[in-house]
Amino acid sequence: MPVIAEIISFLESVAHPSLQETYDNAGLIIGHPSWECTGVICSLDVTEEVISEAISKKCNLVVAHHPIVFRGLKRINGHNYVERTVIAAIKHDIAIYAIHTNLDNVQHGVSGRMAALLGLQKLMVLDPKEHTLKKLFTFVPADKAEQVRQAMFAAGAGQIGNYSECSFNSEGSGTFRAGPGSNPYVGQQDVRHSEAEIKIEVVFPAYLESPVVAALKGSHPYEEVAFDVVALVNRHPQIGSGMVGELPAAMEETVFLERVKEIFGLKVIRHTPLTGRSVKTVAVCGGAGSFLISKALRAKADMYITADMKYHESFDAEGRMVIADIGHYESEQFTIALLQEVLEEKFPTFAVLKTSVNTNPVQYF
């Protein structure tokens, strides 16, 4: 039976917590990492009903998309559903883990699942993030360069889009004088030595800096490893908000909207005026996505599927595309299955369940 820390470690490999937005509160909100996990309930939200379900099914961990504690709590006396849910979870030793905007910001996350359901191809992140990449430079004796490269690749360095094991290598000469107490790999103490070296450059996601540097040091033959880590402004093509892709074949607008209703189980779609053009390029963003309207327009999307659009924001479509508001819960509902699938694949020997509670607070008459 795994402990909660093992499950958290895996979830953080799926969507690292450093990728969450600054306003967010993802992570372990209630409970302790050292607890043995008796089972997991996957949900979009955490409510009193979800906690009751976890108790009845003997699951002591709820993995939810939305954090139950989003803003600070000044008191916990049961005044509202958040406080009552927290009280119930603590009383019954139910841990709550939220994987929110960090799961939004990975290509295989919330918007990625929407795009897959719609059958979109040639997928790209709609708004790739800056400041999420770093580059490492190091200097290795020529006979050990491949050893060091492979170690850094295994730690996650050198991935660029669909290409792996990417590096740049240049030949040069390094000098050093080994001081007293040293044990040099080559050369002698108190004699300046010149060694043919390879300069290796690799790019990696910023959150992998510790394992990449550890792999470098563990595989490098020198006692003192010379290396530089530089933060990059470059956008990471696989990290960011929303997705955009193409349908296999263009569809008439109303036909495509009917398809969206079918896939997401919708009663109604709020949308901006139809353009009269066919739909080929489609942008998506799970949850509130008005902040990506300009990005969807720039990507030349024919339709942008998202949620929580305000009246005045709808004018921003400017007749150049259709914005389809399918509802917040509706756009993110398949995140529950996504979480169950990744957890079941990693932990196949214990219960990982989807909640049977519909937590959607919005109803349609």
Phi and psi in degrees as a GROMACS rama.xvg file:
@    title "Ramachandran Plot"
@    xaxis  label "Phi"
@    yaxis  label "Psi"
@TYPE xy
-71.2821  155.199  PRO-2
-89.1666  160.531  VAL-3
-59.7049  -32.9289  ILE-4
-58.9751  -36.0369  ALA-5
-66.5929  -39.6139  GLU-6
-68.2777  -41.0301  ILE-7
-62.0722  -44.8042  ILE-8
-58.1275  -40.9838  SER-9
-67.2037  -46.5733  PHE-10
-60.4646  -34.3691  LEU-11
-73.7224  -19.3456  GLU-12
-78.508  -24.0102  SER-13
-78.0208  -43.566  VAL-14
-147.372  98.227  ALA-15
-62.9434  138.951  HIS-16
-61.3068  -23.5247  PRO-17
-67.185  -13.4936  SER-18
-86.8262  -4.53052  LEU-19
-72.8618  154.861  GLN-20
-70.5382  158.853  GLU-21
-64.516  -26.3657  THR-22
-83.6093  -5.95993  TYR-23
-84.7122  171.352  ASP-24
-139.999  49.789  ASN-25
-74.0651  161.642  ALA-26
119.323  -169.802  GLY-27
-78.2221  110.95  LEU-28
-93.5779  -39.2609  ILE-29
-134.607  141.032  ILE-30
106.51  177.604  GLY-31
-124.646  138.549  HIS-32
-59.6948  -24.1934  PRO-33
-81.2191  -8.69333  SER-34
-64.7191  140.242  TRP-35
-69.8559  138.464  GLU-36
-93.6372  123.029  CYS-37
-90.3142  -9.68867  THR-38
157.374  161.577  GLY-39
-123.498  136.277  VAL-40
-107.237  123.437  ILE-41
-97.2545  132.267  CYS-42
-148.46  166.756  SER-43
-85.0166  -44.3339  LEU-44
-123.375  165.488  ASP-45
-115.794  119.651  VAL-46
-127.549  174.583  THR-47
-58.1118  -37.03  GLU-48
-66.2174  -36.9706  GLU-49
-67.3895  -40.0348  VAL-50
-63.7501  -42.1377  ILE-51
-61.0419  -40.0661  SER-52
-63.4721  -42.828  GLU-53
-60.7067  -41.5941  ALA-54
-63.1819  -47.2434  ILE-55
-66.5903  -29.3219  SER-56
-98.6532  9.1163  LYS-57
57.5402  39.8  LYS-58
-108.465  125.636  CYS-59
-105.118  16.3394  ASN-60
-137.8  126.053  LEU-61
-106.651  121.442  VAL-62
-104.21  111.821  VAL-63
-119.915  155.44  ALA-64
-75.9709  -50.0866  HIS-65
-88.7734  132.314  HIS-66
-68.9313  131.055  PRO-67
-67.8982  -33.7038  ILE-68
-106.681  103.486  VAL-69
-101.416  -43.3017  PHE-70
-110.719  162.818  ARG-71
-61.6708  141.237  GLY-72
-98.948  124.109  LEU-73
-89.1633  -20.3332  LYS-74
-153.628  156.16  ARG-75
-130.452  87.9539  ILE-76
-127.167  14.1016  ASN-77
81.364  19.7619  GLY-78
-69.2698  -31.1284  HIS-79
-138.856  178.535  ASN-80
-65  -31.9267  TYR-81
-63.7088  -48.7314  VAL-82
-64.9766  -40.0164  GLU-83
-66.7118  -37.9286  ARG-84
-66.2471  -43.3056  THR-85
-62.0534  -44.2288  VAL-86
-59.7416  -46.0687  ILE-87
-63.4952  -41.4801  ALA-88
-64.4537  -44.6121  ALA-89
-66.7027  -43.0762  ILE-90
-59.838  -35.1996  LYS-91
-107.593  15.2376  HIS-92
54.8433  46.762  ASP-93
-101.786  120.52  ILE-94
-82.2237  147.62  ALA-95
-127.66  124.258  ILE-96
-121.363  131.542  TYR-97
-111.192  134.042  ALA-98
-126.409  86.9811  ILE-99
-103.365  -104.973  HIS-100
-68.5279  -19.2328  THR-101
-66.1593  -33.1781  ASN-102
-76.8652  -27.6392  LEU-103
-65.9424  -31.1843  ASP-104
-94.9884  11.6061  ASN-105
-114.018  149.284  VAL-106
-62.3279  -32.1617  GLN-107
-93.4788  18.1699  HIS-108
-94.8155  -140.473  GLY-109
-61.2755  -53.6319  VAL-110
-68.9188  -31.9028  SER-111
-62.2047  -38.2053  GLY-112
-67.5597  -40.0102  ARG-113
-58.7427  -46.5008  MET-114
-62.4425  -39.3359  ALA-115
-65.1409  -41.7443  ALA-116
-62.9187  -33.301  LEU-117
-82.6785  -6.03635  LEU-118
74.3892  27.263  GLY-119
-72.5762  145.233  LEU-120
-119.53  169.604  GLN-121
53.0179  50.3524  LYS-122
-72.7453  142.246  LEU-123
-141.514  149.218  MET-124
-66.3546  133.409  VAL-125
-70.3219  -39.6445  LEU-126
-135.408  80.277  ASP-127
-60.4341  145.673  PRO-128
-87.9788  142.543  LYS-129
-83.7926  166.983  GLU-130
58.6306  31.6579  HIS-131
-117.036  6.12395  THR-132
-121.591  149.89  LEU-133
-134.114  158.342  LYS-134
-123.424  137.852  LYS-135
-112.507  134.06  LEU-136
-114.511  133.446  PHE-137
-143.639  167.502  THR-138
-130.335  121.709  PHE-139
-131.49  139.667  VAL-140
-58.3075  142.309  PRO-141
-54.6775  -35.9488  ALA-142
-74.5322  -9.60742  ASP-143
-116.154  5.201  LYS-144
-61.8908  -44.8859  ALA-145
-64.8231  -37.62  GLU-146
-59.6408  -44.7539  GLN-147
-70.3928  -42.7032  VAL-148
-56.8099  -49.329  ARG-149
-61.5357  -38.0461  GLN-150
-64.4409  -42.0854  ALA-151
-71.1532  -37.4758  MET-152
-60.7885  -42.9199  PHE-153
-63.8475  -26.1495  ALA-154
-85.155  -3.70715  ALA-155
112.996  0.622058  GLY-156
-80.723  158.295  ALA-157
84.2622  15.8918  GLY-158
-97.0519  119.319  GLN-159
-129.534  104.221  ILE-160
60.2618  -125.263  GLY-161
-88.2841  8.50459  ASN-162
-110.605  136.985  TYR-163
-117.528  169.2  SER-164
55.7614  40.9153  GLU-165
-87.9461  132.31  CYS-166
-155.77  161.751  SER-167
-119.365  136.48  PHE-168
-130.694  131.024  ASN-169
-133.632  146.561  SER-170
-90.602  147.001  GLU-171
-166.167  -168.734  GLY-172
-129.228  127.401  SER-173
-108.155  146.527  GLY-174
-123.758  151.417  THR-175
-162.367  156.974  PHE-176
-120.985  117.128  ARG-177
-75.6887  126.108  ALA-178
-88.5068  179.468  GLY-179
-59.2966  139.505  PRO-180
85.0002  -3.67123  GLY-181
-85.8881  162.476  SER-182
-133.901  77.6751  ASN-183
-67.588  144.332  PRO-184
-66.5937  -38.6125  TYR-185
-134.478  158.321  VAL-186
84.4399  -175.882  GLY-187
-127.466  160.043  GLN-188
-64.6674  145.328  GLN-189
60.7274  18.4885  ASP-190
-128.144  124.309  VAL-191
-65.6451  128.901  ARG-192
-115.622  142.557  HIS-193
-115.39  130.36  SER-194
-130.491  134.908  GLU-195
-69.0208  120.483  ALA-196
-128.528  158.688  GLU-197
-108.865  127.413  ILE-198
-87.6164  119.81  LYS-199
-108.028  132.832  ILE-200
-121.155  129.029  GLU-201
-136.801  147.803  VAL-202
-105.126  147.567  VAL-203
-155.384  157.66  PHE-204
-61.3195  139.396  PRO-205
-55.475  -34.282  ALA-206
-70.6639  -10.0144  TYR-207
-95.4552  10.9357  LEU-208
-57.4128  -46.8865  GLU-209
-60.5701  -51.9904  SER-210
-66.2549  -33.0485  PRO-211
-67.926  -44.8977  VAL-212
-65.0822  -38.8265  VAL-213
-63.1098  -40.4556  ALA-214
-64.8687  -39.9512  ALA-215
-59.4538  -51.9945  LEU-216
-66.6811  -35.7243  LYS-217
-71.0887  -22.7893  GLY-218
-105.74  -11.8599  SER-219
-82.4486  137.276  HIS-220
-77.4821  -17.3867  PRO-221
-78.7628  148.815  TYR-222
-64.7738  -44.6018  GLU-223
-111.785  112.99  GLU-224
-91.3548  123.469  VAL-225
-88.493  123.381  ALA-226
-157.272  157.118  PHE-227
-127.382  139.938  ASP-228
-117.823  125.528  VAL-229
-122.723  130.352  VAL-230
-75.2959  138.289  ALA-231
-109.739  146.771  LEU-232
-84.6215  -20.0583  VAL-233
-46.874  143.616  ASN-234
-78.6062  139.756  ARG-235
-84.0744  118.185  HIS-236
-67.2086  -14.4526  PRO-237
-112.999  8.1313  GLN-238
-128.185  127.038  ILE-239
152.611  -171.828  GLY-240
-96.9099  140.725  SER-241
70.7648  168.387  GLY-242
-138.839  154.589  MET-243
-139.853  141.375  VAL-244
-160.994  -172.101  GLY-245
-120.326  143.834  GLU-246
-71.8187  150.792  LEU-247
-57.0834  -34.0662  PRO-248
-145.238  145.155  ALA-249
-61.8633  147.284  ALA-250
-130.621  149.661  MET-251
-66.3432  146.916  GLU-252
-56.2487  -48.5099  GLU-253
-68.4823  -32.2777  THR-254
-65.5202  -42.3538  VAL-255
-66.4147  -40.9554  PHE-256
-62.1374  -37.7702  LEU-257
-62.6014  -38.9961  GLU-258
-63.7235  -41.4929  ARG-259
-62.2593  -43.7681  VAL-260
-58.24  -42.2581  LYS-261
-66.406  -46.9771  GLU-262
-64.9603  -42.6171  ILE-263
-96.2502  3.50348  PHE-264
63.3654  47.1024  GLY-265
-96.4832  147.224  LEU-266
-89.2088  -28.8829  LYS-267
-155.588  151.7  VAL-268
-126.204  123.614  ILE-269
-84.206  130.686  ARG-270
-148.272  159.976  HIS-271
-79.3248  169.075  THR-272
-54.5127  141.186  PRO-273
-67.8497  149.774  LEU-274
-93.6017  -16.7001  THR-275
84.1257  1.2678  GLY-276
-102.753  161.732  ARG-277
-75.7111  162.829  SER-278
-106.18  121.832  VAL-279
-126.558  -51.4537  LYS-280
-95.6791  127.479  THR-281
-127.385  131.356  VAL-282
-107.588  147.145  ALA-283
-138.416  150.75  VAL-284
-152.634  119.723  CYS-285
-69.3436  139.049  GLY-286
78.7805  -156.833  GLY-287
-71.1772  114.518  ALA-288
-124.562  19.7512  GLY-289
-63.5108  -25.7953  SER-290
-67.7831  -10.282  PHE-291
-107.059  8.4634  LEU-292
-57.1067  -47.3668  ILE-293
-64.2297  -33.8884  SER-294
-68.7412  -39.6361  LYS-295
-64.9302  -39.9729  ALA-296
-64.2235  -41.8051  LEU-297
-64.4742  -32.1211  ARG-298
-79.664  0.564242  ALA-299
61.1029  39.095  LYS-300
-68.541  138.548  ALA-301
-82.1529  -28.9854  ASP-302
-145.837  141.164  MET-303
-120.85  116.804  TYR-304
-103.956  120.727  ILE-305
-158.053  -151.518  THR-306
-152.973  170.046  ALA-307
60.6197  37.8973  ASP-308
-77.7891  134.25  MET-309
-89.1656  161.858  LYS-310
-53.2298  -55.1484  TYR-311
-69.3911  -28.9428  HIS-312
-65.6424  -28.5812  GLU-313
-65.4073  -25.2671  SER-314
-64.47  -22.4518  PHE-315
-68.7842  -11.7351  ASP-316
-66.1144  -28.4625  ALA-317
53.3029  28.7401  GLU-318
70.9542  4.43637  GLY-319
-91.693  -20.2784  ARG-320
-155.673  169.693  MET-321
-102.411  129.628  VAL-322
-98.978  122.039  ILE-323
-110.585  113.797  ALA-324
-93.5739  107.236  ASP-325
-99.2881  -0.270267  ILE-326
102.194  143.417  GLY-327
-64.3524  -55.5099  HIS-328
-59.1307  -44.857  TYR-329
-61.4925  -37.3557  GLU-330
-73.8845  -25.3443  SER-331
-108.8  0.0780504  GLU-332
-58.318  -32.602  GLN-333
-80.4839  -1.62369  PHE-334
-62.7639  -31.438  THR-335
-60.4675  -48.2406  ILE-336
-65.0543  -37.6871  ALA-337
-58.8482  -47.3396  LEU-338
-63.4557  -43.125  LEU-339
-61.2898  -43.0213  GLN-340
-63.1318  -47.051  GLU-341
-68.9616  -35.4228  VAL-342
-72.1653  -40.3033  LEU-343
-63.7632  -37.2436  GLU-344
-66.0354  -37.5822  GLU-345
-82.3671  -36.8362  LYS-346
-124.016  74.2469  PHE-347
-77.7995  -7.27622  PRO-348
-100.741  3.57315  THR-349
-141.12  168.51  PHE-350
-69.1878  123.1  ALA-351
-125.382  109.044  VAL-352
-115.278  149.354  LEU-353
-87.8735  138.411  LYS-354
-61.1992  145.073  THR-355
-96.1092  1.90262  SER-356
-90.2209  124.862  VAL-357
-85.372  107.932  ASN-358
-90.5754  4.16051  THR-359
-63.4054  116.612  ASN-360
-82.7846  -4.53678  PRO-361
-102.539  125.855  VAL-362
-119.103  161.366  GLN-363
-124.661  132.999  TYR-364
